[in-house]
Amino acid sequence: DTDRALVLLEEYCKKLRKPEEQQLKKAIRKVMGIFKSSLFQALLGSFAEKATRHGTISHPSLPAAVAYDVLGCPKD
């Protein structure tokens, strides 16, 4: 799901061309950097493991959910 979130964010960044959109583009790129970081991946793995153990979630969907919320995409 992290990879899917990164793809969505990258596609959205490509659409941001206006000068007033550059601050948003910069912020999205920071989020993408966080998603790619080893610390985030480790925390996500720990979260997914605990949530799966407790029956909260069946797969690690947090990054995609964040991207969908940021981009206003429908959650298929």
Jmol script that loads the backbone (N, CA, C; Angstrom):
load data "model"
ATOM      1  N   ASP A   1       0.798  -1.202   0.000  1.00  0.00           N
ATOM      2  CA  ASP A   1       0.000   0.000   0.000  1.00  0.00           C
ATOM      3  C   ASP A   1       0.846   1.273   0.000  1.00  0.00           C
ATOM      4  N   THR A   2       2.027   1.199   0.589  1.00  0.00           N
ATOM      5  CA  THR A   2       2.921   2.357   0.559  1.00  0.00           C
ATOM      6  C   THR A   2       3.280   2.704  -0.878  1.00  0.00           C
ATOM      7  N   ASP A   3       3.571   1.683  -1.665  1.00  0.00           N
ATOM      8  CA  ASP A   3       3.906   1.922  -3.071  1.00  0.00           C
ATOM      9  C   ASP A   3       2.737   2.556  -3.812  1.00  0.00           C
ATOM     10  N   ARG A   4       1.539   2.098  -3.537  1.00  0.00           N
ATOM     11  CA  ARG A   4       0.345   2.662  -4.185  1.00  0.00           C
ATOM     12  C   ARG A   4       0.163   4.125  -3.770  1.00  0.00           C
ATOM     13  N   ALA A   5       0.396   4.417  -2.502  1.00  0.00           N
ATOM     14  CA  ALA A   5       0.281   5.793  -2.015  1.00  0.00           C
ATOM     15  C   ALA A   5       1.317   6.685  -2.699  1.00  0.00           C
ATOM     16  N   LEU A   6       2.527   6.178  -2.844  1.00  0.00           N
ATOM     17  CA  LEU A   6       3.578   6.961  -3.500  1.00  0.00           C
ATOM     18  C   LEU A   6       3.241   7.232  -4.958  1.00  0.00           C
ATOM     19  N   VAL A   7       2.677   6.256  -5.642  1.00  0.00           N
ATOM     20  CA  VAL A   7       2.275   6.445  -7.039  1.00  0.00           C
ATOM     21  C   VAL A   7       1.198   7.527  -7.128  1.00  0.00           C
ATOM     22  N   LEU A   8       0.206   7.461  -6.247  1.00  0.00           N
ATOM     23  CA  LEU A   8      -0.867   8.456  -6.249  1.00  0.00           C
ATOM     24  C   LEU A   8      -0.333   9.862  -5.981  1.00  0.00           C
ATOM     25  N   LEU A   9       0.550   9.957  -5.004  1.00  0.00           N
ATOM     26  CA  LEU A   9       1.119  11.261  -4.673  1.00  0.00           C
ATOM     27  C   LEU A   9       1.981  11.801  -5.810  1.00  0.00           C
ATOM     28  N   GLU A  10       2.754  10.933  -6.448  1.00  0.00           N
ATOM     29  CA  GLU A  10       3.594  11.355  -7.574  1.00  0.00           C
ATOM     30  C   GLU A  10       2.733  11.847  -8.736  1.00  0.00           C
ATOM     31  N   GLU A  11       1.663  11.126  -9.020  1.00  0.00           N
ATOM     32  CA  GLU A  11       0.755  11.540 -10.099  1.00  0.00           C
ATOM     33  C   GLU A  11       0.140  12.902  -9.789  1.00  0.00           C
ATOM     34  N   TYR A  12      -0.232  13.107  -8.549  1.00  0.00           N
ATOM     35  CA  TYR A  12      -0.819  14.379  -8.152  1.00  0.00           C
ATOM     36  C   TYR A  12       0.209  15.509  -8.274  1.00  0.00           C
ATOM     37  N   CYS A  13       1.451  15.243  -7.851  1.00  0.00           N
ATOM     38  CA  CYS A  13       2.505  16.261  -7.932  1.00  0.00           C
ATOM     39  C   CYS A  13       2.742  16.704  -9.366  1.00  0.00           C
ATOM     40  N   LYS A  14       2.644  15.786 -10.297  1.00  0.00           N
ATOM     41  CA  LYS A  14       2.858  16.121 -11.705  1.00  0.00           C
ATOM     42  C   LYS A  14       1.824  17.128 -12.209  1.00  0.00           C
ATOM     43  N   LYS A  15       0.657  17.172 -11.577  1.00  0.00           N
ATOM     44  CA  LYS A  15      -0.411  18.080 -11.989  1.00  0.00           C
ATOM     45  C   LYS A  15      -0.248  19.473 -11.381  1.00  0.00           C
ATOM     46  N   LEU A  16       0.627  19.594 -10.400  1.00  0.00           N
ATOM     47  CA  LEU A  16       0.813  20.872  -9.714  1.00  0.00           C
ATOM     48  C   LEU A  16       1.872  21.687 -10.441  1.00  0.00           C
ATOM     49  N   ARG A  17       1.423  22.607 -11.271  1.00  0.00           N
ATOM     50  CA  ARG A  17       2.354  23.402 -12.095  1.00  0.00           C
ATOM     51  C   ARG A  17       2.272  24.904 -11.813  1.00  0.00           C
ATOM     52  N   LYS A  18       1.173  25.342 -11.278  1.00  0.00           N
ATOM     53  CA  LYS A  18       0.999  26.773 -11.037  1.00  0.00           C
ATOM     54  C   LYS A  18       1.908  27.239  -9.900  1.00  0.00           C
ATOM     55  N   PRO A  19       2.349  28.485  -9.962  1.00  0.00           N
ATOM     56  CA  PRO A  19       3.221  28.996  -8.894  1.00  0.00           C
ATOM     57  C   PRO A  19       2.592  28.879  -7.501  1.00  0.00           C
ATOM     58  N   GLU A  20       1.308  29.106  -7.404  1.00  0.00           N
ATOM     59  CA  GLU A  20       0.650  29.030  -6.085  1.00  0.00           C
ATOM     60  C   GLU A  20       0.516  27.600  -5.576  1.00  0.00           C
ATOM     61  N   GLU A  21       0.786  26.615  -6.415  1.00  0.00           N
ATOM     62  CA  GLU A  21       0.687  25.210  -6.015  1.00  0.00           C
ATOM     63  C   GLU A  21       2.033  24.624  -5.587  1.00  0.00           C
ATOM     64  N   GLN A  22       3.090  25.399  -5.715  1.00  0.00           N
ATOM     65  CA  GLN A  22       4.435  24.877  -5.446  1.00  0.00           C
ATOM     66  C   GLN A  22       4.666  24.568  -3.966  1.00  0.00           C
ATOM     67  N   GLN A  23       4.033  25.311  -3.086  1.00  0.00           N
ATOM     68  CA  GLN A  23       4.173  25.032  -1.656  1.00  0.00           C
ATOM     69  C   GLN A  23       3.516  23.689  -1.338  1.00  0.00           C
ATOM     70  N   LEU A  24       2.355  23.429  -1.911  1.00  0.00           N
ATOM     71  CA  LEU A  24       1.685  22.144  -1.725  1.00  0.00           C
ATOM     72  C   LEU A  24       2.534  21.018  -2.299  1.00  0.00           C
ATOM     73  N   LYS A  25       3.099  21.246  -3.470  1.00  0.00           N
ATOM     74  CA  LYS A  25       3.945  20.240  -4.114  1.00  0.00           C
ATOM     75  C   LYS A  25       5.141  19.902  -3.219  1.00  0.00           C
ATOM     76  N   LYS A  26       5.741  20.922  -2.631  1.00  0.00           N
ATOM     77  CA  LYS A  26       6.878  20.721  -1.738  1.00  0.00           C
ATOM     78  C   LYS A  26       6.467  19.895  -0.513  1.00  0.00           C
ATOM     79  N   ALA A  27       5.307  20.191   0.037  1.00  0.00           N
ATOM     80  CA  ALA A  27       4.813  19.457   1.207  1.00  0.00           C
ATOM     81  C   ALA A  27       4.532  17.993   0.855  1.00  0.00           C
ATOM     82  N   ILE A  28       3.952  17.769  -0.306  1.00  0.00           N
ATOM     83  CA  ILE A  28       3.664  16.398  -0.739  1.00  0.00           C
ATOM     84  C   ILE A  28       4.968  15.632  -0.944  1.00  0.00           C
ATOM     85  N   ARG A  29       5.960  16.289  -1.499  1.00  0.00           N
ATOM     86  CA  ARG A  29       7.267  15.632  -1.689  1.00  0.00           C
ATOM     87  C   ARG A  29       7.889  15.252  -0.332  1.00  0.00           C
ATOM     88  N   LYS A  30       7.676  16.085   0.682  1.00  0.00           N
ATOM     89  CA  LYS A  30       8.163  15.747   2.026  1.00  0.00           C
ATOM     90  C   LYS A  30       7.460  14.499   2.545  1.00  0.00           C
ATOM     91  N   VAL A  31       6.146  14.433   2.354  1.00  0.00           N
ATOM     92  CA  VAL A  31       5.377  13.252   2.774  1.00  0.00           C
ATOM     93  C   VAL A  31       5.889  12.012   2.051  1.00  0.00           C
ATOM     94  N   MET A  32       6.160  12.163   0.764  1.00  0.00           N
ATOM     95  CA  MET A  32       6.681  11.036  -0.015  1.00  0.00           C
ATOM     96  C   MET A  32       8.033  10.573   0.544  1.00  0.00           C
ATOM     97  N   GLY A  33       8.865  11.514   0.924  1.00  0.00           N
ATOM     98  CA  GLY A  33      10.151  11.173   1.525  1.00  0.00           C
ATOM     99  C   GLY A  33       9.983  10.415   2.831  1.00  0.00           C
ATOM    100  N   ILE A  34       9.003  10.824   3.611  1.00  0.00           N
ATOM    101  CA  ILE A  34       8.714  10.131   4.867  1.00  0.00           C
ATOM    102  C   ILE A  34       8.252   8.710   4.587  1.00  0.00           C
ATOM    103  N   PHE A  35       7.336   8.557   3.622  1.00  0.00           N
ATOM    104  CA  PHE A  35       6.843   7.219   3.271  1.00  0.00           C
ATOM    105  C   PHE A  35       7.982   6.305   2.830  1.00  0.00           C
ATOM    106  N   LYS A  36       8.999   6.870   2.180  1.00  0.00           N
ATOM    107  CA  LYS A  36      10.123   6.077   1.676  1.00  0.00           C
ATOM    108  C   LYS A  36      11.164   5.780   2.752  1.00  0.00           C
ATOM    109  N   SER A  37      11.109   6.487   3.869  1.00  0.00           N
ATOM    110  CA  SER A  37      12.142   6.339   4.897  1.00  0.00           C
ATOM    111  C   SER A  37      12.077   4.971   5.578  1.00  0.00           C
ATOM    112  N   SER A  38      13.231   4.503   5.983  1.00  0.00           N
ATOM    113  CA  SER A  38      13.301   3.213   6.670  1.00  0.00           C
ATOM    114  C   SER A  38      12.613   3.282   8.034  1.00  0.00           C
ATOM    115  N   LEU A  39      12.660   4.432   8.692  1.00  0.00           N
ATOM    116  CA  LEU A  39      11.982   4.571   9.980  1.00  0.00           C
ATOM    117  C   LEU A  39      10.476   4.417   9.815  1.00  0.00           C
ATOM    118  N   PHE A  40       9.901   5.087   8.813  1.00  0.00           N
ATOM    119  CA  PHE A  40       8.465   4.974   8.576  1.00  0.00           C
ATOM    120  C   PHE A  40       8.089   3.534   8.252  1.00  0.00           C
ATOM    121  N   GLN A  41       8.881   2.886   7.403  1.00  0.00           N
ATOM    122  CA  GLN A  41       8.600   1.501   7.033  1.00  0.00           C
ATOM    123  C   GLN A  41       8.636   0.589   8.253  1.00  0.00           C
ATOM    124  N   ALA A  42       9.596   0.819   9.153  1.00  0.00           N
ATOM    125  CA  ALA A  42       9.689   0.015  10.373  1.00  0.00           C
ATOM    126  C   ALA A  42       8.484   0.258  11.278  1.00  0.00           C
ATOM    127  N   LEU A  43       8.107   1.527  11.433  1.00  0.00           N
ATOM    128  CA  LEU A  43       6.941   1.839  12.266  1.00  0.00           C
ATOM    129  C   LEU A  43       5.664   1.264  11.671  1.00  0.00           C
ATOM    130  N   LEU A  44       5.541   1.359  10.370  1.00  0.00           N
ATOM    131  CA  LEU A  44       4.367   0.819   9.690  1.00  0.00           C
ATOM    132  C   LEU A  44       4.294  -0.697   9.859  1.00  0.00           C
ATOM    133  N   GLY A  45       5.434  -1.348   9.727  1.00  0.00           N
ATOM    134  CA  GLY A  45       5.475  -2.801   9.919  1.00  0.00           C
ATOM    135  C   GLY A  45       5.071  -3.183  11.326  1.00  0.00           C
ATOM    136  N   SER A  46       5.542  -2.434  12.302  1.00  0.00           N
ATOM    137  CA  SER A  46       5.189  -2.691  13.694  1.00  0.00           C
ATOM    138  C   SER A  46       3.702  -2.460  13.925  1.00  0.00           C
ATOM    139  N   PHE A  47       3.175  -1.365  13.377  1.00  0.00           N
ATOM    140  CA  PHE A  47       1.750  -1.055  13.505  1.00  0.00           C
ATOM    141  C   PHE A  47       0.907  -2.161  12.874  1.00  0.00           C
ATOM    142  N   ALA A  48       1.289  -2.576  11.666  1.00  0.00           N
ATOM    143  CA  ALA A  48       0.523  -3.603  10.958  1.00  0.00           C
ATOM    144  C   ALA A  48       0.556  -4.927  11.707  1.00  0.00           C
ATOM    145  N   GLU A  49       1.718  -5.254  12.246  1.00  0.00           N
ATOM    146  CA  GLU A  49       1.858  -6.503  12.995  1.00  0.00           C
ATOM    147  C   GLU A  49       0.954  -6.502  14.228  1.00  0.00           C
ATOM    148  N   LYS A  50       0.974  -5.402  14.988  1.00  0.00           N
ATOM    149  CA  LYS A  50       0.147  -5.306  16.187  1.00  0.00           C
ATOM    150  C   LYS A  50      -1.336  -5.292  15.836  1.00  0.00           C
ATOM    151  N   ALA A  51      -1.699  -4.543  14.807  1.00  0.00           N
ATOM    152  CA  ALA A  51      -3.104  -4.448  14.414  1.00  0.00           C
ATOM    153  C   ALA A  51      -3.620  -5.796  13.905  1.00  0.00           C
ATOM    154  N   THR A  52      -2.794  -6.503  13.164  1.00  0.00           N
ATOM    155  CA  THR A  52      -3.190  -7.813  12.659  1.00  0.00           C
ATOM    156  C   THR A  52      -3.366  -8.785  13.823  1.00  0.00           C
ATOM    157  N   ARG A  53      -2.452  -8.732  14.782  1.00  0.00           N
ATOM    158  CA  ARG A  53      -2.540  -9.595  15.963  1.00  0.00           C
ATOM    159  C   ARG A  53      -3.825  -9.350  16.744  1.00  0.00           C
ATOM    160  N   HIS A  54      -4.237  -8.094  16.805  1.00  0.00           N
ATOM    161  CA  HIS A  54      -5.437  -7.729  17.556  1.00  0.00           C
ATOM    162  C   HIS A  54      -6.696  -7.780  16.698  1.00  0.00           C
ATOM    163  N   GLY A  55      -6.530  -8.125  15.424  1.00  0.00           N
ATOM    164  CA  GLY A  55      -7.687  -8.224  14.533  1.00  0.00           C
ATOM    165  C   GLY A  55      -8.230  -6.889  14.068  1.00  0.00           C
ATOM    166  N   THR A  56      -7.453  -5.818  14.244  1.00  0.00           N
ATOM    167  CA  THR A  56      -7.908  -4.487  13.853  1.00  0.00           C
ATOM    168  C   THR A  56      -7.913  -4.312  12.344  1.00  0.00           C
ATOM    169  N   ILE A  57      -6.842  -4.746  11.683  1.00  0.00           N
ATOM    170  CA  ILE A  57      -6.764  -4.684  10.226  1.00  0.00           C
ATOM    171  C   ILE A  57      -6.192  -5.993   9.700  1.00  0.00           C
ATOM    172  N   SER A  58      -6.462  -6.282   8.452  1.00  0.00           N
ATOM    173  CA  SER A  58      -5.932  -7.501   7.863  1.00  0.00           C
ATOM    174  C   SER A  58      -4.697  -7.234   7.008  1.00  0.00           C
ATOM    175  N   HIS A  59      -4.413  -5.970   6.687  1.00  0.00           N
ATOM    176  CA  HIS A  59      -3.228  -5.614   5.907  1.00  0.00           C
ATOM    177  C   HIS A  59      -2.853  -4.172   6.192  1.00  0.00           C
ATOM    178  N   PRO A  60      -1.571  -3.804   5.958  1.00  0.00           N
ATOM    179  CA  PRO A  60      -1.121  -2.438   6.258  1.00  0.00           C
ATOM    180  C   PRO A  60      -1.615  -1.437   5.212  1.00  0.00           C
ATOM    181  N   SER A  61      -2.716  -0.780   5.476  1.00  0.00           N
ATOM    182  CA  SER A  61      -3.309   0.135   4.494  1.00  0.00           C
ATOM    183  C   SER A  61      -3.172   1.603   4.867  1.00  0.00           C
ATOM    184  N   LEU A  62      -2.446   1.921   5.890  1.00  0.00           N
ATOM    185  CA  LEU A  62      -2.335   3.295   6.358  1.00  0.00           C
ATOM    186  C   LEU A  62      -1.792   4.272   5.315  1.00  0.00           C
ATOM    187  N   PRO A  63      -0.678   4.003   4.627  1.00  0.00           N
ATOM    188  CA  PRO A  63      -0.173   4.991   3.667  1.00  0.00           C
ATOM    189  C   PRO A  63      -1.153   5.298   2.544  1.00  0.00           C
ATOM    190  N   ALA A  64      -1.790   4.284   2.004  1.00  0.00           N
ATOM    191  CA  ALA A  64      -2.756   4.519   0.926  1.00  0.00           C
ATOM    192  C   ALA A  64      -3.934   5.327   1.450  1.00  0.00           C
ATOM    193  N   ALA A  65      -4.383   5.031   2.657  1.00  0.00           N
ATOM    194  CA  ALA A  65      -5.504   5.779   3.230  1.00  0.00           C
ATOM    195  C   ALA A  65      -5.153   7.252   3.381  1.00  0.00           C
ATOM    196  N   VAL A  66      -3.933   7.530   3.823  1.00  0.00           N
ATOM    197  CA  VAL A  66      -3.489   8.922   3.960  1.00  0.00           C
ATOM    198  C   VAL A  66      -3.462   9.597   2.593  1.00  0.00           C
ATOM    199  N   ALA A  67      -2.905   8.916   1.602  1.00  0.00           N
ATOM    200  CA  ALA A  67      -2.835   9.500   0.256  1.00  0.00           C
ATOM    201  C   ALA A  67      -4.222   9.750  -0.296  1.00  0.00           C
ATOM    202  N   TYR A  68      -5.126   8.795  -0.126  1.00  0.00           N
ATOM    203  CA  TYR A  68      -6.496   8.975  -0.610  1.00  0.00           C
ATOM    204  C   TYR A  68      -7.156  10.181   0.059  1.00  0.00           C
ATOM    205  N   ASP A  69      -6.945  10.321   1.364  1.00  0.00           N
ATOM    206  CA  ASP A  69      -7.540  11.454   2.074  1.00  0.00           C
ATOM    207  C   ASP A  69      -6.959  12.775   1.589  1.00  0.00           C
ATOM    208  N   VAL A  70      -5.643  12.827   1.405  1.00  0.00           N
ATOM    209  CA  VAL A  70      -4.982  14.059   0.959  1.00  0.00           C
ATOM    210  C   VAL A  70      -5.467  14.439  -0.435  1.00  0.00           C
ATOM    211  N   LEU A  71      -5.590  13.439  -1.311  1.00  0.00           N
ATOM    212  CA  LEU A  71      -5.929  13.695  -2.692  1.00  0.00           C
ATOM    213  C   LEU A  71      -7.435  13.741  -2.947  1.00  0.00           C
ATOM    214  N   GLY A  72      -8.226  13.336  -1.960  1.00  0.00           N
ATOM    215  CA  GLY A  72      -9.663  13.313  -2.136  1.00  0.00           C
ATOM    216  C   GLY A  72     -10.118  12.241  -3.108  1.00  0.00           C
ATOM    217  N   CYS A  73      -9.355  11.148  -3.179  1.00  0.00           N
ATOM    218  CA  CYS A  73      -9.704  10.056  -4.106  1.00  0.00           C
ATOM    219  C   CYS A  73     -10.704   9.125  -3.445  1.00  0.00           C
ATOM    220  N   PRO A  74     -11.550   8.489  -4.283  1.00  0.00           N
ATOM    221  CA  PRO A  74     -12.449   7.469  -3.720  1.00  0.00           C
ATOM    222  C   PRO A  74     -11.653   6.265  -3.288  1.00  0.00           C
ATOM    223  N   LYS A  75     -12.067   5.638  -2.211  1.00  0.00           N
ATOM    224  CA  LYS A  75     -11.391   4.447  -1.688  1.00  0.00           C
ATOM    225  C   LYS A  75     -12.050   3.218  -2.258  1.00  0.00           C
ATOM    226  N   ASP A  76     -11.483   2.658  -3.322  1.00  0.00           N
ATOM    227  CA  ASP A  76     -12.051   1.473  -3.985  1.00  0.00           C
ATOM    228  C   ASP A  76     -11.863   0.246  -3.160  1.00  0.00           C
TER     229      ASP A  76
END
end "model"
wireframe off; spacefill off
backbone 0.3
color backbone group
